[in-house]
Amino acid sequence: MKSKRSGFTLVEILIVVVILGILAAIVIPQFTEASTEAKLSALCTDLQTLRSQIELYKIQHNDNPPEFGNFIAQMTGTTDIYGAATGSDYGPYMQKIPINQFNNDDTLDEDALIGNDGGGWEYDDTTGSINADDSYDGDNDGTKDHINL
C-alpha cells in the first residue's frame, strides 16, 4: 500500500517566496512616501498655527512681534501691552512651541543665521516672520533635501 504524501515541493515554495518578494518591493516604497507626506502636512499645519498666533500677538501688542529672546515666554504665557511676560492682559497664544517634524527640534534660530541648521524654526523678530528649518537629509544620502513650503 502506498502512502500519500502531502506538502509543497521546493519549486512551489520558491515561486511563492519570489511572488511575495515582488509584492513587498512594490508596496514598501509607497509606505515610505506616505510617511514623508504626513510629516510635511503636520509641518505645514504647525507653521500655519505659529504664523497666525504671531499675527494675533502683533495685533494685541501695537504691531510689535514677540522678541527672539522672550519668544517662548511671550507665546506660551500671559503678557501685558508692552510684551512683558509678567502681565496678565493677553495670551497665552499657544500651549507649547510645536516640534519641527523633520528635525525633531522645537527651538528657534535667528533668521539672520539662516542655513546654520541651528533650530526647528527660523524666526525674524523684526518682522515676525517664521519658517521651518527646512534642511534635512530625508533619504540619508549625506545631502540636504529641502522642503518646499
C-alpha positions in Angstrom: 0.0 0.0 0.0 1.4 3.4 -1.0 1.3 6.2 1.5 0.1 9.6 0.3 2.5 12.4 0.8 1.1 15.9 1.2 3.0 19.1 1.1 4.6 21.5 -1.3 7.6 20.9 -3.5 10.7 23.1 -3.3 9.8 24.7 -6.6 6.3 25.7 -5.4 7.7 27.2 -2.2 10.3 29.2 -4.2 7.7 30.6 -6.5 5.6 31.8 -3.6 8.7 33.4 -2.0 9.6 35.2 -5.2 6.0 36.5 -5.6 6.0 37.8 -2.0 9.3 39.5 -2.6 8.0 41.3 -5.7 4.9 42.4 -3.9 7.0 43.7 -1.0 9.2 45.6 -3.4 6.2 47.4 -4.8 4.3 48.2 -1.5 7.1 49.2 0.9 8.2 52.4 -1.0 4.6 53.6 -1.1 4.5 53.5 2.8 7.8 55.5 3.0 6.4 58.2 0.7 3.1 58.4 2.8 5.2 58.9 5.9 7.0 61.9 4.4 3.7 63.3 3.1 2.2 63.0 6.6 5.3 64.8 8.1 5.0 67.6 5.6 1.3 68.0 6.3 1.9 68.2 10.0 4.7 70.7 9.5 2.5 73.0 7.3 -0.2 72.9 9.9 2.2 73.8 12.7 3.7 76.6 10.7 0.3 78.0 9.9 -0.6 77.9 13.6 2.6 79.6 14.6 2.1 82.3 12.0 -1.5 83.0 13.0 -0.6 83.2 16.7 2.3 85.6 16.0 -0.1 87.8 14.0 -2.6 87.8 16.8 0.2 88.7 19.2 1.2 91.6 16.9 -2.4 92.9 16.7 -2.7 92.9 20.5 0.8 94.5 21.1 0.7 97.6 18.8 2.1 95.7 15.8 5.2 94.6 17.7 6.2 90.9 17.2 7.4 88.7 20.0 11.1 89.2 20.9 13.5 86.5 19.9 14.9 86.1 23.4 11.5 86.0 25.0 9.5 84.2 22.3 8.6 81.1 24.2 7.6 83.1 27.3 5.6 85.6 25.3 3.8 83.0 23.2 3.1 80.4 26.0 2.4 82.8 28.9 0.4 85.9 29.5 1.8 89.3 28.7 0.9 93.0 29.1 0.5 95.5 26.3 4.3 96.0 26.2 5.1 92.3 25.9 6.3 91.8 29.5 5.7 88.2 30.3 4.7 89.2 33.8 1.5 90.8 32.6 -1.9 89.1 32.5 -3.8 91.1 29.9 -3.1 88.9 26.8 -2.3 85.3 26.0 -1.3 82.6 26.2 -1.2 82.2 22.5 0.0 78.6 22.4 0.3 75.8 24.9 3.8 75.0 23.7 6.0 75.5 20.6 5.4 72.7 18.1 8.2 70.4 17.1 9.5 70.5 13.5 8.6 67.1 12.2 11.7 66.8 10.0 14.4 67.5 12.6 12.6 66.9 15.8 13.5 70.3 17.2 11.3 72.9 18.8 13.9 75.6 19.3 14.2 78.9 17.4 17.0 80.0 15.2 17.5 83.7 14.4 16.6 84.5 10.8 19.9 86.3 10.3 21.6 83.0 10.7 19.6 81.0 8.1 21.3 77.9 6.9 23.2 77.1 10.1 20.8 74.3 11.0 20.5 75.6 14.5 16.9 75.0 15.3 13.5 73.7 14.3 12.1 77.2 13.4 13.8 80.2 11.9 12.3 83.4 13.4 12.9 87.0 12.5 11.8 89.2 15.4 12.0 92.4 13.3 9.2 91.3 11.0 7.6 88.5 13.0 8.1 86.0 10.1 8.7 82.4 11.0 9.7 79.5 8.8 10.6 75.9 9.2 14.3 75.0 9.2 13.9 73.0 6.0 17.3 71.5 5.7 17.3 67.8 6.5 18.6 64.6 5.0 15.4 62.7 4.3 16.9 59.9 2.3 20.1 59.6 4.4 22.4 60.1 1.4 24.5 62.8 3.0 23.0 65.7 1.2 20.3 68.1 2.3 16.8 67.6 0.9 14.9 70.9 1.1 11.2 71.0 1.9 9.1 73.2 -0.4 6.6 75.1 1.7 
